[in-house]
């Protein structure tokens, strides 16, 4: 088998496992246990899966992602509020130029607001990145920002479609692949997804 089919199959399996992991998170009535399941599941994928963004030289010493302890104060279920139409396009390493359209905004009490984007290409999906006040700080979060929701790739914490709400749990914020492999080009947080507040939960970044 050539490299291209092997890579495609590995990527499909990575996404399959990611969807399964978030299915288990949504099915759990214990958010703290669900978070631990998510953490250990992602550790296993990062350490051993052929589609892991960890560089080969980093895998031997890998002992787990730097994820903060679960704090329920950072979990919300919020209505999707109206917002003026907007669009941005992100150049990525594997998917070309990816367009996003703003479909609303989330107001996080005591934290700030985050724009909610729809992937405006094949497959659709909801995308919520964030860049908080700890981005790039020592012991803080990844300087380019993190992802909270990316439903096209499985990162979906749930919500109520009829009620127009989304589950927003910042404990599940995670680093994009480009945080670990510079060969990746990832969509980063646009202006409406930049928070002045410090968000000390979720996946942090040892090189920050």
Secondary structure, 3 states (H helix, E strand, C coil): CCHHHHHHHHHHHHHHHHHHHHHHHHHCCCHHHHHHHHHHHHHHHHHHCCCCCCCHHHHCCCCCCCECCCCHHHEEEEECECCCCCEEEEECCCCCEEEEEEEEEEEECCCEEEEEEEECCCCCCEEEEEECCCECCCCCECCCCEEEEEHHHCECCCEECCCCEEEEEHHHCEECHHHCCCCCCCCCCCHHHECCCCCCCCECCCCC
